[in-house]
Amino acid sequence: MQYPQLSINLDTIESNAANMVKSCKDYGVKPVGVTKLLLGAPELAQAMVTGGIEILGDARLINLARYQHLTVDKMLIRLPSFSEVEEVVALADISLNSESTVLCALSEAAVKANKQHRIVLMHDLGDLREGCFDEDETLWLAELVLSLPNLELIGLGSNLACYGGVAPSADNQNQLVALAEKIESKYDIKLSVISGASSAGLTLMMAKEMPSQVNQLRLGASVIMGIGLNDEPVPHTQQDAIHLHAELIEIKHKPSVPTLSTALDAFGNTPEFVDRGIRCRGLCAIGRQDVDIDQIIPSDSRITVVGGSSDHLILDLTDCESEYQIGSVVTFELGYGGVLQCATSEFVHKSYVRN
């Protein structure tokens, strides 16, 4: 076994996917399975599809490329880069858009590839990330898409609770529905998709406050980690699919305050310490280059995370009932950001397991 290791339970993710598909179906919502948290791993994508997901989405083309063999629709959920429109058309069936220049380029690329590319226009409901903020601009973009060859306007979407902390609400979701209806009325079309939010929208949906016209949610964290708005557990999901395992490489009794600490730490901060006397300290072979240590929680509640440098994690083992030795493996639970960082680090080994 290689450490540090990110352990991913595919049975749990598959079960979460199946339960989310079922829950969403009860409210007339078809979820997109978002794979970006684990870098579009084919194992993850397959577990989502086995669980009933029919559309897979990712923010990066390199991740979409990892599961092109799966016969489901693929959606690019980050706005396409102008420089990558040909790859977008090749790898994604659907993309989220808000820029006229890119839409024109996508049309040219789609014509060249002799493909139809589906478009969901993004409208900003106040979270201030992607999307047009002005309704007239969104209406104009809809007209543009309808005029461009090999592009098909299928829907309207918005992003919430990612940058500005604006939660999905009945009010902002109704704003999105009203704008979609304006597009339909003005251009005499029917949009098949109103993509309201990410996993953060599940709370609203399950409270039966989501407008019935919203028929798509983009679900990543809820399927993989069982969490939604404010990282709260989502009903009918499990939160234990992912764990981090790190090996102890040193165990020593040392003071809890450094000797004559006058310099900045490796990250430019002035360290502060509490004198707790001599403590049993353990070093694990993982550090800030791999994960923000504020994002990890030891499964053994008697272990305290003291701190860390770029490639060392410092633990206080003094109060532990278990006898930790050199080579012992310490298990951690992770926040969303911690999973993302560990998945991205090439120094953290990934292990996909089944029960």
Secondary structure per residue as TSV (DSSP state, phi and psi in degrees):
chain	resnum	aa	ss	phi	psi
A	1	M	-	360.0	136.7
A	2	Q	-	-105.1	138.8
A	3	Y	S	-129.8	155.9
A	4	P	S	-65.3	153.6
A	5	Q	E	-135.5	133.1
A	6	L	E	-97.6	114.5
A	7	S	E	-98.4	124.9
A	8	I	E	-121.0	116.8
A	9	N	E	-88.9	108.9
A	10	L	H	-72.3	-29.8
A	11	D	H	-63.3	-41.0
A	12	T	H	-65.5	-44.1
A	13	I	H	-64.5	-41.1
A	14	E	H	-62.3	-42.0
A	15	S	H	-64.6	-43.7
A	16	N	H	-60.0	-42.3
A	17	A	H	-61.5	-46.5
A	18	A	H	-61.0	-42.3
A	19	N	H	-69.7	-34.8
A	20	M	H	-69.4	-39.6
A	21	V	H	-60.6	-44.2
A	22	K	H	-64.9	-47.0
A	23	S	H	-61.1	-44.6
A	24	C	H	-65.0	-39.0
A	25	K	H	-59.7	-36.3
A	26	D	H	-62.0	-22.2
A	27	Y	T	-110.5	11.8
A	28	G	T	73.4	25.0
A	29	V	-	-111.4	135.7
A	30	K	E	-108.6	112.9
A	31	P	E	-79.5	149.2
A	32	V	E	-98.6	129.1
A	33	G	E	-85.3	112.3
A	34	V	E	-93.3	124.6
A	35	T	-	-104.2	2.0
A	36	K	G	-65.5	-28.0
A	37	L	G	-59.4	-33.2
A	38	L	G	-114.9	31.9
A	39	L	T	57.9	35.8
A	40	G	T	63.6	31.3
A	41	A	-	-57.4	130.4
A	42	P	H	-57.1	-34.4
A	43	E	H	-62.5	-41.9
A	44	L	H	-65.1	-48.1
A	45	A	H	-58.1	-43.1
A	46	Q	H	-65.4	-39.8
A	47	A	H	-62.3	-39.9
A	48	M	H	-64.0	-44.0
A	49	V	H	-66.1	-42.3
A	50	T	H	-60.6	-33.2
A	51	G	T	-76.5	-3.5
A	52	G	T	111.2	0.2
A	53	I	-	-68.6	133.2
A	54	E	-	-109.5	-10.7
A	55	I	E	-133.1	130.2
A	56	L	E	-110.1	139.8
A	57	G	E	-131.0	149.5
A	58	D	E	-152.5	157.8
A	59	A	S	-85.7	-13.0
A	60	R	-	-128.0	136.7
A	61	L	H	-64.2	-36.7
A	62	I	H	-62.0	-30.4
A	63	N	H	-75.0	-41.5
A	64	L	H	-59.9	-33.5
A	65	A	H	-66.2	-24.2
A	66	R	H	-68.8	-24.0
A	67	Y	T	-127.9	38.6
A	68	Q	T	-64.3	-20.8
A	69	H	T	-72.2	-16.1
A	70	L	S	-80.6	132.3
A	71	T	-	-89.4	58.9
A	72	V	S	-129.4	162.4
A	73	D	E	-66.4	143.7
A	74	K	E	-115.7	136.1
A	75	M	E	-121.5	130.2
A	76	L	E	-85.6	115.4
A	77	I	-	-98.7	1.2
A	78	R	S	-107.8	145.2
A	79	L	-	-53.6	136.0
A	80	P	-	-63.5	143.1
A	81	S	-	-79.4	140.5
A	82	F	G	-56.5	-36.3
A	83	S	G	-74.2	-9.5
A	84	E	G	-120.2	20.5
A	85	V	H	-62.1	-34.6
A	86	E	H	-65.7	-40.8
A	87	E	H	-67.5	-34.9
A	88	V	H	-60.4	-47.7
A	89	V	H	-64.9	-35.3
A	90	A	H	-72.7	-35.8
A	91	L	H	-105.1	-21.4
A	92	A	-	-120.2	136.9
A	93	D	S	-82.9	-27.0
A	94	I	E	-136.5	144.7
A	95	S	E	-140.4	153.1
A	96	L	E	-91.8	134.1
A	97	N	E	-140.9	153.7
A	98	S	-	-148.9	5.7
A	99	E	-	-122.1	128.3
A	100	S	H	-64.3	-39.0
A	101	T	H	-61.1	-42.4
A	102	V	H	-69.8	-38.9
A	103	L	H	-61.2	-42.0
A	104	C	H	-63.3	-40.9
A	105	A	H	-67.9	-38.3
A	106	L	H	-62.2	-39.7
A	107	S	H	-60.9	-47.1
A	108	E	H	-60.2	-42.8
A	109	A	H	-66.5	-38.1
A	110	A	H	-68.2	-39.8
A	111	V	H	-61.4	-46.5
A	112	K	H	-59.9	-38.2
A	113	A	H	-87.3	-3.8
A	114	N	T	55.7	46.7
A	115	K	-	-128.7	154.2
A	116	Q	-	-95.0	130.9
A	117	H	E	-118.3	129.8
A	118	R	E	-93.1	141.3
A	119	I	E	-120.8	131.0
A	120	V	E	-113.5	119.6
A	121	L	E	-80.9	139.0
A	122	M	E	-101.9	132.7
A	123	H	B	-120.9	133.7
A	124	D	-	-86.0	117.9
A	125	L	-	-97.3	15.6
A	126	G	S	120.4	-9.6
A	127	D	S	-75.9	-15.1
A	128	L	-	63.2	41.1
A	129	R	S	-109.2	-116.2
A	130	E	S	-88.7	162.0
A	131	G	S	111.9	153.4
A	132	C	B	-70.5	137.6
A	133	F	S	-89.6	-24.5
A	134	D	S	-98.2	128.1
A	135	E	H	-61.5	-36.8
A	136	D	H	-62.4	-35.4
A	137	E	H	-67.7	-40.5
A	138	T	H	-63.8	-41.7
A	139	L	H	-61.9	-40.3
A	140	W	H	-65.9	-39.1
A	141	L	H	-64.7	-37.0
A	142	A	H	-60.5	-44.4
A	143	E	H	-61.6	-40.6
A	144	L	H	-62.0	-47.7
A	145	V	H	-59.2	-42.2
A	146	L	H	-64.0	-22.0
A	147	S	H	-91.2	-12.5
A	148	L	S	-92.9	134.1
A	149	P	T	-67.3	145.9
A	150	N	T	66.5	12.3
A	151	L	E	-112.1	140.9
A	152	E	E	-124.0	120.2
A	153	L	E	-80.9	112.6
A	154	I	E	-109.7	-16.7
A	155	G	E	-173.8	-178.4
A	156	L	E	-130.8	139.2
A	157	G	E	-140.8	170.6
A	158	S	-	-150.1	157.2
A	159	N	-	-115.5	138.3
A	160	L	-	-140.9	158.3
A	161	A	S	58.6	31.0
A	162	C	S	-115.6	-43.3
A	163	Y	S	-109.4	-57.3
A	164	G	S	-86.3	-4.9
A	165	G	-	72.3	22.0
A	166	V	-	-85.3	116.5
A	167	A	-	-77.6	145.4
A	168	P	-	-59.0	136.0
A	169	S	-	-139.8	164.1
A	170	A	H	-59.3	-36.1
A	171	D	H	-65.5	-53.1
A	172	N	H	-71.9	-28.9
A	173	Q	H	-70.7	-34.6
A	174	N	H	-68.0	-32.2
A	175	Q	H	-61.2	-42.4
A	176	L	H	-64.7	-42.8
A	177	V	H	-62.5	-43.3
A	178	A	H	-62.0	-39.5
A	179	L	H	-68.6	-39.6
A	180	A	H	-60.2	-40.7
A	181	E	H	-67.7	-32.9
A	182	K	H	-63.2	-43.2
A	183	I	H	-61.7	-46.7
A	184	E	H	-61.5	-43.0
A	185	S	H	-69.6	-44.9
A	186	K	H	-66.7	-36.5
A	187	Y	H	-111.3	6.8
A	188	D	T	53.8	53.2
A	189	I	-	-131.5	171.2
A	190	K	-	-123.8	118.7
A	191	L	-	-82.3	132.8
A	192	S	S	-89.2	-13.5
A	193	V	E	-132.0	127.1
A	194	I	E	-121.9	106.6
A	195	S	E	-98.7	97.8
A	196	G	E	-76.7	-37.9
A	197	A	E	-173.4	-172.1
A	198	S	S	-95.8	-155.3
A	199	S	G	-58.0	-21.9
A	200	A	G	-62.9	-19.0
A	201	G	G	-83.2	-7.2
A	202	L	H	-66.3	-35.0
A	203	T	H	-59.6	-45.5
A	204	L	H	-64.3	-43.9
A	205	M	H	-61.8	-46.1
A	206	M	H	-73.0	-18.0
A	207	A	T	-84.9	2.7
A	208	K	T	61.9	32.4
A	209	E	-	-110.0	-2.4
A	210	M	S	-76.7	130.2
A	211	P	-	-55.0	139.7
A	212	S	T	-63.5	-22.0
A	213	Q	T	-73.6	-20.8
A	214	V	-	-73.6	114.5
A	215	N	-	-122.4	12.5
A	216	Q	E	-146.0	136.2
A	217	L	E	-127.4	144.5
A	218	R	E	-100.4	106.5
A	219	L	E	-110.4	117.2
A	220	G	S	-122.2	-63.6
A	221	A	H	-60.1	-37.2
A	222	S	H	-68.5	-36.0
A	223	V	H	-77.5	-43.1
A	224	I	H	-82.5	-41.7
A	225	M	T	-115.9	-8.1
A	226	G	S	72.6	26.1
A	227	I	B	-123.7	153.9
A	228	G	-	-132.7	-133.8
A	229	L	G	-56.5	132.1
A	230	N	G	57.3	26.8
A	231	D	G	61.5	22.0
A	232	E	-	-76.8	146.4
A	233	P	B	-58.9	139.8
A	234	V	-	-93.0	130.8
A	235	P	T	-54.0	144.2
A	236	H	T	70.3	20.0
A	237	T	-	-127.9	162.7
A	238	Q	-	-107.5	145.9
A	239	Q	S	-105.7	10.7
A	240	D	-	-114.5	31.0
A	241	A	S	-73.4	-25.3
A	242	I	E	-128.9	134.0
A	243	H	E	-137.5	153.4
A	244	L	E	-107.8	133.4
A	245	H	E	-118.9	129.4
A	246	A	E	-132.7	144.1
A	247	E	E	-93.8	138.3
A	248	L	E	-77.0	126.7
A	249	I	E	-113.9	-9.0
A	250	E	E	-155.8	140.6
A	251	I	E	-135.0	117.1
A	252	K	E	-142.1	152.3
A	253	H	E	-90.7	122.8
A	254	K	E	-143.4	160.8
A	255	P	E	-63.7	156.3
A	256	S	S	-90.3	-2.7
A	257	V	S	-123.6	127.9
A	258	P	-	-61.2	159.9
A	259	T	T	-83.8	117.0
A	260	L	T	52.0	59.4
A	261	S	-	-76.2	109.4
A	262	T	-	-127.7	-14.4
A	263	A	S	-97.3	162.7
A	264	L	-	-70.8	154.3
A	265	D	-	-76.1	-177.6
A	266	A	T	-64.3	-14.7
A	267	F	T	-110.4	16.3
A	268	G	S	81.1	14.3
A	269	N	-	-101.3	153.8
A	270	T	-	-90.1	109.9
A	271	P	-	-72.9	148.2
A	272	E	-	-125.4	143.7
A	273	F	-	-135.1	150.5
A	274	V	-	-109.4	128.5
A	275	D	-	-78.6	109.0
A	276	R	-	-114.7	13.2
A	277	G	-	82.0	-161.2
A	278	I	E	-75.7	131.5
A	279	R	E	-131.5	154.1
A	280	C	E	-83.9	113.2
A	281	R	E	-112.4	135.9
A	282	G	E	-115.7	141.6
A	283	L	E	-106.6	132.0
A	284	C	E	-109.9	150.6
A	285	A	S	-85.4	65.0
A	286	I	-	-159.4	152.6
A	287	G	-	-152.3	-166.2
A	288	R	T	-66.4	-19.0
A	289	Q	T	-66.4	-24.0
A	290	D	T	-101.2	-34.8
A	291	V	-	-160.6	143.3
A	292	D	-	-69.0	119.0
A	293	I	G	-67.3	-15.6
A	294	D	G	-71.7	-11.0
A	295	Q	G	-96.4	3.2
A	296	I	E	-119.8	142.7
A	297	I	E	-130.4	120.4
A	298	P	E	-61.2	135.8
A	299	S	S	-65.6	-30.7
A	300	D	S	-81.6	108.4
A	301	S	T	-66.6	-13.0
A	302	R	T	-84.9	-9.3
A	303	I	-	-85.5	137.4
A	304	T	E	-113.7	131.8
A	305	V	E	-80.4	116.4
A	306	V	E	-85.8	-42.7
A	307	G	E	168.1	-162.6
A	308	G	E	-176.5	164.5
A	309	S	-	-116.6	-164.5
A	310	S	S	-62.2	-33.3
A	311	D	S	-134.9	19.4
A	312	H	-	-133.5	140.1
A	313	L	E	-113.3	128.4
A	314	I	E	-105.2	125.5
A	315	L	E	-121.1	149.1
A	316	D	E	-100.7	115.8
A	317	L	-	-105.0	5.9
A	318	T	T	-56.7	-41.7
A	319	D	T	-92.0	6.7
A	320	C	-	-74.3	140.9
A	321	E	S	-82.3	-31.7
A	322	S	S	-72.5	149.5
A	323	E	-	-93.4	99.1
A	324	Y	-	-85.2	139.7
A	325	Q	-	-130.0	170.0
A	326	I	T	-60.2	129.1
A	327	G	T	94.8	-12.0
A	328	S	-	-63.9	149.6
A	329	V	E	-107.6	127.5
A	330	V	E	-101.4	134.0
A	331	T	E	-104.6	140.5
A	332	F	E	-128.9	146.7
A	333	E	E	-91.6	156.1
A	334	L	E	-130.2	146.1
A	335	G	-	-80.1	173.2
A	336	Y	H	-55.0	-48.8
A	337	G	H	-62.2	-35.6
A	338	G	H	-65.0	-42.1
A	339	V	H	-61.7	-45.3
A	340	L	H	-59.7	-44.5
A	341	Q	H	-66.3	-45.4
A	342	C	H	-64.8	-37.7
A	343	A	H	-64.5	-33.5
A	344	T	H	-79.9	-30.1
A	345	S	-	-69.9	126.4
A	346	E	T	-72.9	-11.4
A	347	F	T	-89.4	-6.8
A	348	V	S	-103.5	118.8
A	349	H	E	-75.1	144.4
A	350	K	E	-109.2	132.9
A	351	S	E	-127.6	117.1
A	352	Y	E	-98.0	118.8
A	353	V	E	-122.0	161.8
A	354	R	-	-121.5	156.8
A	355	N	-	-63.0	360.0
